[in-house]
Amino acid sequence: HTSGENNAEVIYNEIFRAGMYDVPVGDCRLVVDGGGNIGVSATYFSIKYPNAYIEVYEPSRASYNYLIGNLKANKVKNVIPYNVGIGDKVEELPFNVNVCNGGNSIYVNNAKGRAQFVDIDNIVKGRVVDLLKLDIEGSEYLALWRLINTGNIIGVRNIVMEMHDLNKHDAFKLLGKLREYYKVTLKCVYVSPSNFDPQFIVHCTERVE
């Protein structure tokens, strides 16, 4: 179920066939899926880690409704969905949904809609997150700096994320900091034809003690 069949096929191929989120987690008990979109990633994690507890966060009501439908259609039992986004604080933000692109969403100042966001630190604090997946359209910077600054990044064993807007953020400063905790690898998956800004898939694994 999706508002854009072509986009759904792209997402499926990236995750299930290309192995975008395939990282060596080992024993996996808790997955936090930030930016659940229509539920393809959550379904993938539920199959790959059948004994894990999977929390998926999606702020768009339209995408969330598709996510719920897809989880039911695929009889996924170990996923708990939340209709909120992940950020660095609890707040309501202006929010846009790109319906033509399968429900991809992003918060911007001139957006017509609004969505609720939660503090990633409240999700991670006091827990062991075996895999944190972030596809949150630029908010990954705020979220990860929040965990680094509170010290709760140590509760996250592995991270897989998309990094957006490298030209607008000090991406390499963040990656350098993450290398203090993880082995970090990057793969360029897309370059915008309008501003040549690349998007990367980043895997942060094998924590350095």
Backbone as CSV, one residue per row, in Angstrom:
resi,resn,N_x,N_y,N_z,CA_x,CA_y,CA_z,C_x,C_y,C_z
1,HIS,0.846,-1.186,0.000,0.000,0.000,0.000,0.886,1.241,0.000
2,THR,0.655,2.125,-0.947,1.420,3.363,-1.016,0.723,4.335,-1.943
3,SER,1.067,5.634,-1.780,0.516,6.650,-2.662,1.292,6.763,-3.962
4,GLY,2.452,6.090,-4.068,3.258,6.142,-5.276,3.880,4.793,-5.558
5,GLU,3.331,4.038,-6.540,3.790,2.676,-6.774,5.253,2.619,-7.201
6,ASN,5.683,3.584,-8.042,7.072,3.582,-8.494,8.029,3.791,-7.332
7,ASN,7.664,4.712,-6.448,8.519,4.970,-5.295,8.567,3.768,-4.373
8,ALA,7.443,3.087,-4.206,7.405,1.895,-3.358,8.338,0.820,-3.898
9,GLU,8.375,0.671,-5.223,9.259,-0.325,-5.830,10.723,0.051,-5.608
10,VAL,11.033,1.349,-5.714,12.402,1.817,-5.467,12.812,1.515,-4.036
11,ILE,11.915,1.839,-3.073,12.212,1.586,-1.665,12.435,0.097,-1.420
12,TYR,11.559,-0.733,-1.970,11.686,-2.182,-1.803,13.022,-2.672,-2.346
13,ASN,13.382,-2.233,-3.554,14.634,-2.687,-4.162,15.844,-2.238,-3.351
14,GLU,15.825,-1.008,-2.861,16.948,-0.502,-2.068,17.145,-1.315,-0.797
15,ILE,16.036,-1.656,-0.144,16.126,-2.299,1.168,16.270,-3.812,1.051
16,PHE,15.414,-4.447,0.257,15.403,-5.914,0.205,16.433,-6.485,-0.773
17,ARG,16.681,-5.812,-1.879,17.576,-6.367,-2.892,18.990,-5.797,-2.806
18,ALA,19.099,-4.488,-2.618,20.427,-3.872,-2.560,21.043,-3.937,-1.160
19,GLY,20.240,-4.274,-0.151,20.762,-4.425,1.199,21.204,-3.126,1.843
20,MET,20.462,-2.059,1.590,20.812,-0.747,2.130,20.988,-0.752,3.643
21,TYR,20.147,-1.512,4.343,20.175,-1.526,5.804,20.779,-2.803,6.378
22,ASP,21.526,-3.504,5.573,22.120,-4.765,6.010,23.447,-4.491,6.716
23,VAL,23.437,-4.557,8.039,24.645,-4.352,8.835,24.821,-5.549,9.769
24,PRO,26.065,-5.853,10.164,26.317,-7.021,11.029,25.987,-6.743,12.489
25,VAL,24.715,-6.852,12.822,24.260,-6.519,14.171,24.538,-7.643,15.165
26,GLY,24.479,-8.896,14.720,24.597,-10.010,15.656,23.290,-10.205,16.389
27,ASP,23.363,-10.459,17.695,22.156,-10.645,18.501,21.390,-9.332,18.557
28,CYS,20.186,-9.312,18.004,19.406,-8.077,17.898,18.104,-8.212,18.671
29,ARG,17.956,-7.359,19.667,16.748,-7.387,20.497,15.891,-6.137,20.363
30,LEU,16.522,-5.006,19.984,15.769,-3.754,19.867,16.246,-2.971,18.647
31,VAL,15.296,-2.652,17.754,15.541,-1.801,16.595,14.677,-0.554,16.730
32,VAL,15.282,0.611,16.542,14.544,1.868,16.471,14.621,2.366,15.034
33,ASP,13.474,2.431,14.380,13.374,2.792,12.961,12.823,4.208,12.861
34,GLY,13.703,5.172,12.644,13.292,6.566,12.527,13.051,6.938,11.081
35,GLY,11.838,7.371,10.775,11.448,7.654,9.397,10.923,6.407,8.737
36,GLY,9.831,5.872,9.289,9.310,4.584,8.838,8.643,4.605,7.488
37,ASN,8.257,5.814,7.014,7.607,5.948,5.716,6.412,4.993,5.641
38,ILE,6.335,4.122,4.650,5.168,3.251,4.466,5.376,1.858,5.062
39,GLY,6.477,1.670,5.788,6.657,0.418,6.525,7.528,-0.624,5.871
40,VAL,8.195,-0.299,4.754,9.033,-1.299,4.087,10.232,-1.660,4.956
41,SER,10.875,-0.651,5.542,12.045,-0.927,6.388,11.649,-1.712,7.627
42,ALA,10.522,-1.365,8.241,10.075,-2.089,9.433,9.771,-3.551,9.106
43,THR,9.167,-3.788,7.943,8.895,-5.159,7.506,10.196,-5.923,7.293
44,TYR,11.171,-5.261,6.673,12.484,-5.882,6.461,13.129,-6.258,7.791
45,PHE,13.110,-5.330,8.746,13.718,-5.615,10.049,12.988,-6.742,10.775
46,SER,11.668,-6.796,10.626,10.897,-7.846,11.301,11.242,-9.231,10.749
47,ILE,11.558,-9.297,9.461,11.953,-10.566,8.851,13.386,-10.925,9.230
48,LYS,14.263,-9.942,9.176,15.679,-10.184,9.451,15.926,-10.472,10.928
49,TYR,15.144,-9.811,11.800,15.317,-9.974,13.250,13.982,-10.380,13.875
50,PRO,13.555,-11.618,13.673,12.216,-12.033,14.111,12.022,-12.020,15.624
51,ASN,13.123,-12.061,16.375,13.009,-12.051,17.836,13.212,-10.666,18.434
52,ALA,13.367,-9.662,17.587,13.607,-8.301,18.065,12.290,-7.566,18.294
53,TYR,12.367,-6.553,19.147,11.286,-5.594,19.362,11.619,-4.384,18.500
54,ILE,10.717,-4.031,17.593,10.994,-2.987,16.613,10.032,-1.819,16.820
55,GLU,10.592,-0.639,17.083,9.800,0.584,17.194,10.008,1.403,15.928
56,VAL,8.919,1.824,15.310,9.019,2.619,14.087,8.302,3.949,14.290
57,TYR,8.972,5.031,13.885,8.483,6.395,14.095,8.282,7.076,12.745
58,GLU,7.054,7.528,12.481,6.736,8.205,11.231,5.779,9.371,11.499
59,PRO,6.211,10.618,11.238,5.386,11.775,11.596,4.216,12.049,10.659
60,SER,4.313,11.639,9.402,3.249,11.908,8.441,2.052,10.995,8.704
61,ARG,0.885,11.586,8.891,-0.320,10.786,9.124,-0.644,9.922,7.907
62,ALA,-0.475,10.465,6.701,-0.776,9.685,5.494,0.172,8.493,5.364
63,SER,1.469,8.733,5.536,2.431,7.629,5.444,2.221,6.627,6.570
64,TYR,1.896,7.136,7.751,1.651,6.266,8.898,0.479,5.326,8.634
65,ASN,-0.575,5.850,8.001,-1.734,5.008,7.693,-1.359,3.904,6.712
66,TYR,-0.547,4.239,5.699,-0.053,3.205,4.785,0.822,2.200,5.532
67,LEU,1.658,2.698,6.432,2.528,1.834,7.234,1.710,0.806,8.006
68,ILE,0.654,1.277,8.668,-0.214,0.371,9.431,-0.826,-0.681,8.514
69,GLY,-1.291,-0.241,7.352,-1.889,-1.177,6.401,-0.902,-2.221,5.905
70,ASN,0.333,-1.790,5.651,1.343,-2.721,5.161,1.772,-3.716,6.229
71,LEU,1.865,-3.265,7.472,2.205,-4.186,8.558,1.118,-5.254,8.710
72,LYS,-0.144,-4.840,8.604,-1.240,-5.794,8.701,-1.250,-6.744,7.515
73,ALA,-1.029,-6.202,6.316,-1.055,-7.037,5.108,0.044,-8.088,5.127
74,ASN,1.194,-7.742,5.722,2.323,-8.669,5.788,2.363,-9.465,7.092
75,LYS,1.309,-9.299,7.911,1.165,-10.033,9.167,2.395,-9.868,10.070
76,VAL,2.876,-8.634,10.138,4.036,-8.316,10.975,3.559,-8.147,12.413
77,LYS,4.189,-8.869,13.324,3.725,-8.888,14.716,4.663,-8.174,15.687
78,ASN,5.936,-8.032,15.336,6.910,-7.535,16.318,7.299,-6.085,16.092
79,VAL,6.395,-5.301,15.478,6.648,-3.882,15.222,5.616,-3.036,15.950
80,ILE,6.098,-2.035,16.682,5.226,-1.077,17.374,5.371,0.274,16.675
81,PRO,4.313,0.786,16.015,4.405,2.046,15.275,3.980,3.250,16.110
82,TYR,4.633,4.391,15.845,4.309,5.657,16.504,4.165,6.736,15.436
83,ASN,3.071,7.498,15.506,2.821,8.566,14.533,3.459,9.870,14.998
84,VAL,4.777,9.835,15.184,5.567,11.008,15.558,6.915,10.915,14.845
85,GLY,7.586,12.066,14.730,8.911,12.084,14.156,9.978,12.089,15.229
86,ILE,11.222,11.879,14.831,12.357,11.874,15.745,13.164,13.147,15.536
87,GLY,13.463,13.835,16.636,14.283,15.035,16.599,15.124,15.143,17.848
88,ASP,15.466,16.381,18.210,16.309,16.586,19.392,15.542,17.165,20.564
89,LYS,14.224,17.317,20.412,13.387,17.803,21.506,11.935,17.441,21.232
90,VAL,11.111,17.546,22.269,9.669,17.336,22.109,9.063,18.643,21.630
91,GLU,8.456,18.628,20.450,7.893,19.851,19.896,6.993,19.529,18.716
92,GLU,6.172,20.507,18.361,5.375,20.442,17.147,6.016,21.358,16.118
93,LEU,6.177,20.863,14.879,6.902,21.602,13.858,6.098,21.720,12.575
94,PRO,6.341,22.805,11.795,5.778,22.865,10.434,6.282,21.686,9.630
95,PHE,5.426,21.179,8.768,5.735,19.868,8.177,5.102,19.726,6.809
96,ASN,5.871,19.234,5.845,5.369,18.968,4.503,5.444,17.488,4.183
97,VAL,4.512,17.016,3.366,4.542,15.646,2.863,4.534,15.699,1.347
98,ASN,5.514,15.044,0.730,5.614,14.973,-0.720,4.836,13.743,-1.201
99,VAL,3.556,13.933,-1.473,2.694,12.812,-1.861,3.150,12.203,-3.179
100,CYS,3.682,13.010,-4.084,4.127,12.512,-5.386,5.357,11.628,-5.270
101,ASN,6.022,11.688,-4.119,7.223,10.873,-3.929,6.982,9.794,-2.882
102,GLY,5.744,9.304,-2.850,5.433,8.168,-2.008,5.312,8.478,-0.536
103,GLY,5.157,9.778,-0.191,4.958,10.121,1.210,6.206,10.555,1.928
104,ASN,7.322,10.782,1.218,8.502,11.311,1.881,8.168,12.638,2.527
105,SER,8.676,12.869,3.721,8.251,14.027,4.492,9.443,14.766,5.069
106,ILE,9.224,16.058,5.312,10.283,16.885,5.853,9.658,18.086,6.536
107,TYR,10.294,18.575,7.612,9.763,19.766,8.256,10.479,20.996,7.728
108,VAL,9.690,22.015,7.372,10.210,23.267,6.846,9.388,24.409,7.408
109,ASN,9.959,25.601,7.440,9.298,26.732,8.078,8.028,27.171,7.364
110,ASN,7.961,27.000,6.029,6.802,27.468,5.273,5.801,26.358,4.979
111,ALA,5.895,25.253,5.689,4.985,24.127,5.453,3.559,24.471,5.866
112,LYS,2.601,23.838,5.200,1.197,24.075,5.510,0.710,23.193,6.658
113,GLY,1.320,22.009,6.811,0.911,21.099,7.869,1.807,21.198,9.092
114,ARG,1.479,20.400,10.101,2.289,20.348,11.314,2.359,18.896,11.778
115,ALA,3.411,18.579,12.518,3.572,17.217,13.023,4.276,17.258,14.369
116,GLN,4.060,16.213,15.141,4.660,16.101,16.470,5.979,15.348,16.388
117,PHE,6.982,15.857,17.114,8.292,15.228,17.172,8.657,14.915,18.616
118,VAL,9.449,13.862,18.792,9.888,13.459,20.126,11.407,13.557,20.205
119,ASP,11.899,13.637,21.425,13.327,13.740,21.701,13.961,12.355,21.611
120,ILE,14.929,12.182,20.713,15.563,10.882,20.553,16.222,10.425,21.849
121,ASP,16.646,11.367,22.661,17.294,10.991,23.917,16.333,10.248,24.836
122,ASN,15.051,10.620,24.789,14.057,9.925,25.605,13.800,8.513,25.097
123,ILE,14.049,8.272,23.817,13.884,6.935,23.250,15.037,6.026,23.656
124,VAL,16.243,6.570,23.643,17.452,5.760,23.831,17.862,5.625,25.292
125,LYS,17.643,6.650,26.079,18.151,6.708,27.453,17.770,5.485,28.281
126,GLY,18.771,4.865,28.892,18.538,3.715,29.760,18.282,2.412,29.038
127,ARG,18.496,2.367,27.712,18.231,1.165,26.930,19.466,0.798,26.117
128,VAL,19.460,-0.412,25.594,20.451,-0.827,24.599,19.728,-0.951,23.266
129,VAL,20.050,-0.063,22.344,19.472,-0.098,21.006,20.460,-0.829,20.103
130,ASP,20.090,-2.003,19.646,20.999,-2.792,18.826,21.173,-2.205,17.434
131,LEU,20.110,-1.584,16.911,20.200,-0.941,15.601,19.311,0.297,15.582
132,LEU,19.921,1.429,15.269,19.185,2.687,15.081,19.237,3.026,13.598
133,LYS,18.072,3.054,12.975,17.989,3.429,11.560,17.356,4.818,11.473
134,LEU,18.010,5.709,10.721,17.512,7.075,10.572,17.406,7.433,9.095
135,ASP,16.205,7.734,8.666,15.947,8.311,7.343,14.967,9.443,7.583
136,ILE,15.473,10.544,8.148,14.600,11.589,8.678,14.879,12.953,8.040
137,GLU,15.338,12.903,6.787,15.368,14.070,5.899,16.079,15.290,6.494
138,GLY,17.259,15.098,7.037,18.046,16.204,7.567,18.067,16.288,9.070
139,SER,17.077,15.712,9.739,17.027,15.752,11.204,18.046,14.840,11.867
140,GLU,18.725,13.998,11.058,19.719,13.087,11.638,20.843,13.848,12.346
141,TYR,21.144,15.039,11.865,22.201,15.825,12.500,21.806,16.233,13.913
142,LEU,20.610,16.804,14.046,20.123,17.219,15.365,20.012,16.025,16.303
143,ALA,19.468,14.919,15.786,19.232,13.745,16.629,20.542,13.156,17.142
144,LEU,21.518,13.005,16.261,22.771,12.369,16.675,23.610,13.278,17.563
145,TRP,23.623,14.571,17.271,24.344,15.476,18.181,23.695,15.489,19.558
146,ARG,22.394,15.339,19.590,21.684,15.257,20.878,22.188,14.054,21.684
147,LEU,22.286,12.889,21.040,22.762,11.691,21.740,24.226,11.818,22.138
148,ILE,25.024,12.423,21.281,26.441,12.611,21.605,26.598,13.539,22.800
149,ASN,25.854,14.635,22.794,25.991,15.632,23.858,25.477,15.140,25.207
150,THR,24.477,14.254,25.199,23.981,13.706,26.467,24.778,12.495,26.912
151,GLY,25.574,11.935,26.015,26.340,10.737,26.330,25.588,9.450,26.083
152,ASN,24.336,9.539,25.681,23.533,8.333,25.489,23.783,7.646,24.158
153,ILE,24.690,8.191,23.351,25.115,7.501,22.132,25.731,6.145,22.475
154,ILE,26.247,6.010,23.699,26.868,4.739,24.092,25.839,3.617,24.204
155,GLY,24.562,3.968,24.248,23.514,2.956,24.300,23.112,2.419,22.945
156,VAL,23.705,2.959,21.880,23.368,2.546,20.516,24.517,1.722,19.960
157,ARG,24.273,0.457,19.657,25.330,-0.435,19.182,25.677,-0.207,17.717
158,ASN,24.674,0.009,16.879,24.883,0.178,15.438,23.916,1.224,14.903
159,ILE,24.368,1.951,13.887,23.533,2.965,13.237,23.605,2.762,11.731
160,VAL,22.457,2.864,11.071,22.421,2.952,9.612,21.506,4.117,9.274
161,MET,21.994,5.005,8.408,21.212,6.219,8.154,21.494,6.787,6.776
162,GLU,20.519,7.581,6.301,20.739,8.426,5.146,21.178,9.788,5.649
163,MET,22.179,10.362,5.010,22.619,11.715,5.333,22.239,12.637,4.190
164,HIS,21.507,13.689,4.533,20.992,14.647,3.565,21.644,16.014,3.769
165,ASP,21.563,16.837,2.757,21.942,18.258,2.867,23.338,18.448,3.427
166,LEU,24.301,17.735,2.876,25.674,17.866,3.360,26.212,19.280,3.185
167,ASN,25.686,20.005,2.191,26.139,21.374,1.969,25.615,22.346,3.015
168,LYS,24.565,21.945,3.762,23.969,22.829,4.755,24.419,22.499,6.176
169,HIS,25.083,21.400,6.362,25.484,20.956,7.689,26.971,20.621,7.688
170,ASP,27.567,20.659,8.860,28.965,20.252,8.997,28.996,18.736,9.149
171,ALA,28.711,18.058,8.026,28.544,16.607,8.063,29.809,15.896,8.504
172,PHE,30.948,16.365,8.043,32.180,15.642,8.329,32.640,15.824,9.773
173,LYS,32.195,16.899,10.414,32.438,17.049,11.844,31.669,15.980,12.618
174,LEU,30.412,15.754,12.220,29.606,14.717,12.866,30.186,13.334,12.597
175,LEU,30.566,13.070,11.362,31.138,11.765,11.036,32.442,11.526,11.797
176,GLY,33.245,12.583,11.947,34.470,12.449,12.714,34.201,12.096,14.161
177,LYS,33.160,12.696,14.728,32.788,12.378,16.110,32.276,10.952,16.217
178,LEU,31.475,10.519,15.251,30.945,9.156,15.276,32.060,8.123,15.183
179,ARG,33.142,8.479,14.520,34.272,7.541,14.406,34.947,7.286,15.745
180,GLU,34.675,8.108,16.746,35.181,7.836,18.097,34.446,6.659,18.733
181,TYR,33.268,6.342,18.209,32.435,5.285,18.775,32.279,4.077,17.852
182,TYR,32.399,4.285,16.538,32.052,3.250,15.580,33.066,3.186,14.441
183,LYS,33.006,2.066,13.719,33.596,1.999,12.393,32.574,2.579,11.427
184,VAL,32.953,3.606,10.676,32.011,4.339,9.836,32.345,4.127,8.364
185,THR,31.344,3.711,7.588,31.505,3.576,6.141,30.406,4.359,5.437
186,LEU,30.736,4.946,4.290,29.798,5.761,3.533,29.673,5.230,2.110
187,LYS,28.465,5.344,1.566,28.224,5.008,0.176,27.309,6.063,-0.422
188,CYS,27.758,6.697,-1.485,26.933,7.695,-2.165,25.851,6.978,-2.971
189,VAL,24.593,7.345,-2.724,23.486,6.664,-3.401,22.722,7.571,-4.361
190,TYR,22.954,8.893,-4.259,22.190,9.811,-5.105,22.878,11.172,-5.107
191,VAL,22.866,11.842,-6.260,23.356,13.212,-6.367,22.265,14.054,-7.012
192,SER,21.843,15.113,-6.318,20.777,15.971,-6.829,21.214,16.666,-8.113
193,PRO,20.419,16.575,-9.194,20.792,17.249,-10.443,20.684,18.768,-10.362
194,SER,19.960,19.266,-9.344,19.764,20.714,-9.237,20.913,21.412,-8.517
195,ASN,21.453,20.778,-7.465,22.520,21.437,-6.710,23.731,20.548,-6.468
196,PHE,23.721,19.354,-7.088,24.839,18.406,-6.995,25.147,18.010,-5.549
197,ASP,24.150,18.098,-4.684,24.339,17.730,-3.282,24.145,16.222,-3.151
198,PRO,25.159,15.470,-2.718,25.028,14.012,-2.642,24.275,13.560,-1.400
199,GLN,23.659,12.382,-1.505,23.074,11.710,-0.352,23.854,10.423,-0.118
200,PHE,24.142,10.150,1.136,24.940,8.989,1.492,24.156,8.051,2.388
201,ILE,24.424,6.760,2.240,24.045,5.778,3.243,25.269,5.589,4.133
202,VAL,25.067,5.732,5.422,26.164,5.621,6.377,25.898,4.447,7.305
203,HIS,26.875,3.562,7.442,26.821,2.451,8.393,27.827,2.720,9.508
204,CYS,27.354,2.708,10.734,28.209,2.871,11.909,28.135,1.574,12.711
205,THR,29.220,0.807,12.695,29.202,-0.527,13.295,30.462,-0.766,14.129
206,GLU,30.500,-1.921,14.791,31.665,-2.379,15.528,32.192,-1.309,16.481
207,ARG,31.459,-1.086,17.523,31.817,-0.038,18.479,33.240,-0.195,18.988
208,VAL,33.921,0.931,19.070,35.276,0.962,19.594,35.221,1.238,21.078
209,GLU,35.751,0.310,21.885,35.738,0.487,23.343,36.973,1.253,23.803
